[in-house]
Structures are given as structure tokens and as C-alpha cells.
Amino acid sequence: MLTGLYNRRYYAEELCRLDTQRNYPISLIMADINGLKLTNDTFGHTAGEAFSREKAAEEIKRFAGYQFDPEIAKVFVEKVLGEKW
């Protein structure tokens, strides 16, 4: 886990674990980053990790308030990505 973010398998396992009536509604945010493999292959995984974090922060900030609650976006950017909102 280079970026500190969880992978698809983790989310699949967690969704099965959390799939109970008292936990509804459940939300999941997933994204595909174009150019990540090229960045990893050309500049290495450290650069790929930085690229992933930068793109995740950009997308979360861009959609905050339009697609989901801005407070959730703030927590994600600050706690998960370790950046200032």
C-alpha cells in the first residue's frame, strides 16, 4: 500500500462486512487515474505515489459540494491525504 489508501480488495471485504441494515446508506468513492502506470514506469513508485495523492486531492476538491458533502471531502483530504483543505 504505497499511498496509504486502500485497494479494491479491501473495499470489497469491507462492504461485505458493513452490509447490514443499520449501516445504510453506504457510500463509496473510487477513481481511476490516467497516466499512473506511465508515471510509475518512468519515474518510479515514489513519484507514482505523489502523483496519486495529488490527483486524488485535485478531484476531491473539484467535486466537493457538487457530488458529495464538502465536510466529507475536507476530512478525506486532511486525514487520508495529509494535506491542508
N, C-alpha and C positions, 0 to 999 in steps of 0.2 A: 504494500500500500504506500506508494510514493508520496502522494499528495495529502495523505491523511483523510481522504474521502473514501467512502465505502464503494465496493464494486457491485455489479449486478447480482451476483450470487448472494451477497449479504442482504440486499434488499428483498430478494425472493424469499429467503429464510425468515427475515423479519416480518414480511407481510403475512406469511403463514402463521407466525407466532401471534401477531397482533390482530388477526382476523376474527374478532369477536364483536358481538353486538354493542357492547359498552364502549368500544373504541371508535365507532363510526362517528363522523366521516373520517376516512384516512386519505391523506394527500401524499403524493409522491412527485418529486421534481427530478427528471432525468434529461440529460442533454448529450449530444454527440458533438465533438469538437473537430471541425475540419482542420487538417494540417498537423494534427498531433503526432501521427506516425512519422511524417516527414521531419518534424522538429526533433523527435527522439532520435531518428536515424542520423540526422545531420549534425546536431549539436549535443546529443546525449540526453540521458534521462533527467538530469538535473534541470536542464533547460526546458525539457518537456513538462516537468512538474511546475515550473514557474509559469509556463505558457498556459497550462491547465487552470491554475489558480487565477491568473489574470483574466482569462476568458470567462471563467465562472463568475467572477466578481462583476465583470462588464455586463453579462447577461442578466444577472440578478438585479443589478442597479437599473438596467434599462427597462426591465419589466415590472419593477416594484410599483405597486399602486395601480397597475393596469390589469395584471393577470392574477395577482395574489396580494395578501395583506403586506403593506410596507414594513410592519414590525417584524414579521417572519423573515423578510429579506434582510433587515438590519441584523437580526440575530445570526442568520446564516453567514453573512459577510464578516461580522466581527468575531464570532465564536469559532466557526468552522474554517474560514479562510484567514483569520487573524489580521484583518485589515480594518481601518477606520471607516465608518459609514459616512 
